[in-house]
Amino acid sequence: MGRLTETIKHLLIINVLFFVATQMYGEQMYEWFSLYFPKNDHFQLWQILTHMFMHGGFMHILFNMYALWAFGTPLERMWGRNKFLFFYISAGLGAALIHIGVNYYYYNAGMSALLDAGLSESNILEIINGGQYNTEWYKIAGQSTIDNFLAAFNTPVVGASGAIYGILVAYGMSYPESELFLIFLPVPIKAKFFIPVLIALDLFSGVTGYSLFGQGIAHFAHVGGALFGFLMMWYWKKNQFNKNRWN
């Protein structure tokens, strides 16, 4: 790891500036820059990018920025600035794409059930855009379907975690034998074992709804960032994209 590389340093600064601004302006920052569901009135196109620089609290940004420094530094040194930045942003955008796609699945399931019951789509949207819902909906579609429907529509996502998961995958594929010392494990574990297990746990949490890491985590965004990170690494290795093409 060692000394900060230039891109890592600039990403850290941008994230910290966003975090400080969020502490000063609160809900307005979240409303502007968090990633909302596309049918939500708060959604703006730029949020697909800006949500990557927003964080929900001090520990959230601390862990993400530590991971960015710890795992991103050797990658930037190996790849160079341009390739690293392209990879980081692409993994973050990929995470957003998967997250939105999963939310559309939950949204369509809930909306279809309500429409089949004779309700009006415009009326439903008016209600949920106001941050409300009708308890009668649970009798129509069941609690799980309606809860997922409402959460998909109303819950914005923030954080660099999707991009970080892409970085973790790239690190694991580039340095598979690297031994990681983790606070909650008394023995070192190789990157090629730890990183796949971490992603599998996120996938498990996303599918089952049982989170091992706490509530309010966008598990499918993590999985999406990891997936796009893997696909980029696989493509680059297959086509032998070296850093000289990017600098």
C-alpha positions as CSV (number, residue, x, y, z in Angstrom):
1,M,0.0,0.0,0.0
2,G,2.3,2.8,1.2
3,R,2.2,6.3,-0.1
4,L,-1.0,7.6,-1.6
5,T,-1.2,7.5,-5.4
6,E,-2.6,10.6,-7.1
7,T,-5.9,9.2,-8.2
8,I,-6.6,7.6,-4.8
9,K,-5.7,10.9,-3.1
10,H,-8.1,12.9,-5.3
11,L,-10.9,10.3,-4.8
12,L,-10.5,10.5,-1.1
13,I,-10.6,14.3,-1.2
14,I,-13.8,14.3,-3.3
15,N,-15.5,11.8,-1.0
16,V,-14.5,13.8,2.1
17,L,-15.8,17.1,0.6
18,F,-19.1,15.5,-0.2
19,F,-19.3,14.1,3.3
20,V,-18.5,17.4,4.9
21,A,-21.1,19.1,2.7
22,T,-23.7,16.5,3.7
23,Q,-23.0,17.2,7.4
24,M,-23.7,20.9,6.7
25,Y,-26.7,20.7,4.4
26,G,-28.2,17.3,5.4
27,E,-31.3,16.2,3.6
28,Q,-30.8,18.6,0.7
29,M,-27.5,16.8,-0.2
30,Y,-29.1,13.4,0.0
31,E,-32.1,14.6,-2.1
32,W,-29.7,16.0,-4.8
33,F,-27.0,13.4,-5.0
34,S,-28.3,10.0,-3.7
35,L,-29.4,7.5,-6.3
36,Y,-33.2,7.3,-6.3
37,F,-35.4,4.9,-8.2
38,P,-35.9,6.3,-11.7
39,K,-39.7,6.6,-11.3
40,N,-39.3,8.5,-8.0
41,D,-39.8,12.3,-8.3
42,H,-36.4,12.9,-6.7
43,F,-34.5,10.9,-9.4
44,Q,-32.0,12.9,-11.5
45,L,-29.7,11.4,-14.1
46,W,-26.5,12.7,-12.5
47,Q,-27.3,10.6,-9.4
48,I,-26.1,7.5,-11.2
49,L,-22.6,9.0,-10.7
50,T,-22.9,11.3,-7.7
51,H,-24.2,8.6,-5.3
52,M,-20.7,7.1,-5.4
53,F,-19.4,10.0,-3.4
54,M,-22.1,10.2,-0.8
55,H,-22.0,8.3,2.5
56,G,-24.5,7.6,5.2
57,G,-22.3,8.2,8.2
58,F,-18.7,8.3,9.6
59,M,-18.1,4.6,9.8
60,H,-19.5,4.1,6.3
61,I,-17.1,6.5,4.7
62,L,-14.2,5.4,6.9
63,F,-14.4,1.7,5.9
64,N,-15.0,2.6,2.2
65,M,-12.1,5.0,2.1
66,Y,-9.8,2.6,3.9
67,A,-10.6,-0.1,1.4
68,L,-10.1,2.3,-1.5
69,W,-6.6,3.1,-0.2
70,A,-5.6,-0.4,0.9
71,F,-6.7,-2.3,-2.2
72,G,-6.8,0.5,-4.8
73,T,-3.2,1.7,-4.3
74,P,-1.4,-1.4,-5.7
75,L,-3.9,-1.4,-8.6
76,E,-3.2,2.2,-9.6
77,R,0.5,1.6,-9.3
78,M,0.2,-1.4,-11.6
79,W,-2.3,0.1,-14.1
80,G,-1.6,3.8,-14.0
81,R,-4.1,6.6,-13.5
82,N,-6.4,6.4,-16.5
83,K,-7.0,2.7,-16.4
84,F,-7.6,2.7,-12.7
85,L,-10.0,5.6,-12.8
86,F,-11.9,4.0,-15.7
87,F,-12.2,0.7,-13.8
88,Y,-13.3,2.4,-10.6
89,I,-16.0,4.5,-12.2
90,S,-17.2,1.6,-14.4
91,A,-17.5,-0.7,-11.4
92,G,-19.6,2.0,-9.6
93,L,-21.8,2.5,-12.6
94,G,-22.2,-1.2,-13.0
95,A,-23.2,-1.5,-9.4
96,A,-25.9,1.2,-9.9
97,L,-27.2,-0.6,-13.0
98,I,-27.6,-3.9,-11.1
99,H,-29.2,-2.2,-8.1
100,I,-31.7,-0.4,-10.3
101,G,-32.5,-3.6,-12.2
102,V,-33.2,-5.5,-9.0
103,N,-35.4,-2.6,-7.8
104,Y,-37.3,-2.7,-11.0
105,Y,-38.0,-6.4,-10.4
106,Y,-39.4,-5.6,-6.9
107,Y,-41.3,-2.5,-8.2
108,N,-42.9,-4.4,-11.1
109,A,-44.0,-7.3,-8.9
110,G,-45.7,-4.9,-6.5
111,M,-47.2,-2.6,-9.1
112,S,-48.5,-5.6,-11.2
113,A,-50.3,-7.0,-8.1
114,L,-51.9,-3.7,-7.3
115,L,-52.9,-3.1,-11.0
116,D,-54.4,-6.6,-11.2
117,A,-56.6,-5.6,-8.2
118,G,-58.0,-2.7,-10.2
119,L,-56.0,0.2,-8.8
120,S,-54.8,3.1,-10.9
121,E,-51.1,3.4,-11.6
122,S,-51.2,7.2,-11.5
123,N,-53.0,7.1,-8.1
124,I,-50.4,4.6,-6.7
125,L,-47.5,6.7,-7.9
126,E,-49.1,9.8,-6.4
127,I,-49.4,8.1,-3.1
128,I,-45.9,6.6,-2.9
129,N,-44.2,9.7,-4.3
130,G,-45.7,11.5,-1.3
131,G,-43.9,9.0,1.0
132,Q,-47.1,7.2,1.9
133,Y,-48.9,3.9,1.3
134,N,-52.2,2.2,1.8
135,T,-52.4,-0.6,4.4
136,E,-55.0,-2.3,2.2
137,W,-52.2,-3.1,-0.3
138,Y,-50.9,-5.8,2.1
139,K,-54.2,-7.6,1.7
140,I,-53.8,-7.6,-2.1
141,A,-50.2,-8.6,-2.5
142,G,-48.8,-9.7,0.9
143,Q,-46.3,-8.1,3.2
144,S,-43.1,-9.1,1.5
145,T,-44.2,-8.0,-2.0
146,I,-45.4,-4.6,-0.8
147,D,-42.5,-4.0,1.5
148,N,-40.0,-4.7,-1.3
149,F,-42.1,-2.6,-3.7
150,L,-42.0,0.4,-1.3
151,A,-38.4,0.0,-0.4
152,A,-37.4,-0.2,-4.0
153,F,-39.2,3.0,-4.8
154,N,-38.5,5.1,-1.7
155,T,-35.0,4.1,-0.5
156,P,-32.1,6.0,-2.1
157,V,-28.6,4.4,-2.2
158,V,-25.4,6.1,-1.3
159,G,-21.8,5.1,-1.1
160,A,-18.7,4.0,-3.0
161,S,-19.2,0.3,-2.0
162,G,-20.1,-0.8,-5.5
163,A,-16.9,0.6,-6.9
164,I,-15.0,-0.8,-3.9
165,Y,-16.3,-4.3,-4.6
166,G,-15.0,-4.0,-8.1
167,I,-11.6,-3.0,-6.7
168,L,-11.7,-6.0,-4.3
169,V,-12.3,-8.3,-7.2
170,A,-9.5,-6.8,-9.3
171,Y,-7.1,-7.0,-6.3
172,G,-8.1,-10.7,-5.7
173,M,-7.5,-11.6,-9.3
174,S,-4.2,-9.6,-9.5
175,Y,-2.8,-10.7,-6.1
176,P,-4.6,-13.9,-5.2
177,E,-1.9,-15.1,-2.8
178,S,-1.8,-11.9,-0.8
179,E,-2.6,-12.5,2.9
180,L,-5.1,-10.2,4.5
181,F,-5.2,-9.6,8.3
182,L,-8.7,-8.8,9.4
183,I,-9.9,-7.4,12.7
184,F,-12.6,-10.2,13.2
185,L,-10.3,-13.1,12.2
186,P,-7.3,-14.1,14.3
187,V,-5.4,-15.6,11.3
188,P,-4.4,-14.2,7.9
189,I,-6.6,-15.3,5.0
190,K,-5.6,-15.2,1.3
191,A,-7.3,-12.7,-1.0
192,K,-8.4,-15.5,-3.3
193,F,-10.5,-17.0,-0.5
194,F,-11.7,-14.0,1.4
195,I,-13.0,-11.9,-1.4
196,P,-15.3,-14.6,-3.1
197,V,-16.7,-15.5,0.4
198,L,-17.4,-11.8,1.1
199,I,-19.3,-11.5,-2.3
200,A,-21.2,-14.7,-1.6
201,L,-22.4,-13.4,1.7
202,D,-23.7,-10.3,0.1
203,L,-25.5,-12.3,-2.5
204,F,-27.0,-14.5,0.2
205,S,-28.1,-11.4,2.1
206,G,-29.6,-9.8,-1.0
207,V,-31.6,-13.0,-2.0
208,T,-32.8,-14.0,1.4
209,G,-33.2,-10.5,3.0
210,Y,-31.2,-11.8,6.0
211,S,-28.3,-9.4,6.4
212,L,-25.2,-10.5,8.2
213,F,-23.7,-7.0,8.1
214,G,-26.6,-4.9,9.4
215,Q,-29.6,-3.3,7.9
216,G,-29.8,-0.6,5.1
217,I,-27.1,-2.2,2.9
218,A,-27.5,-2.3,-0.8
219,H,-26.3,-5.9,-1.2
220,F,-27.1,-6.1,-4.9
221,A,-25.1,-3.0,-5.6
222,H,-22.1,-4.7,-4.0
223,V,-22.7,-7.8,-6.1
224,G,-23.1,-5.7,-9.2
225,G,-19.8,-3.9,-8.6
226,A,-18.1,-7.2,-8.1
227,L,-19.7,-8.6,-11.2
228,F,-18.6,-5.7,-13.4
229,G,-15.2,-5.7,-11.9
230,F,-14.8,-9.4,-12.7
231,L,-16.0,-8.9,-16.3
232,M,-13.6,-6.1,-16.9
233,M,-10.7,-8.0,-15.4
234,W,-11.6,-11.1,-17.5
235,Y,-11.8,-9.0,-20.7
236,W,-8.6,-7.2,-20.0
237,K,-6.7,-10.4,-19.3
238,K,-8.1,-12.1,-22.4
239,N,-7.2,-9.2,-24.6
240,Q,-4.0,-8.3,-22.8
241,F,-4.8,-4.7,-22.2
242,N,-1.7,-3.2,-20.6
243,K,-1.3,0.1,-18.9
244,N,0.6,1.7,-21.8
245,R,-2.6,1.9,-23.8
246,W,-4.2,4.0,-21.0
247,N,-1.4,6.5,-20.1
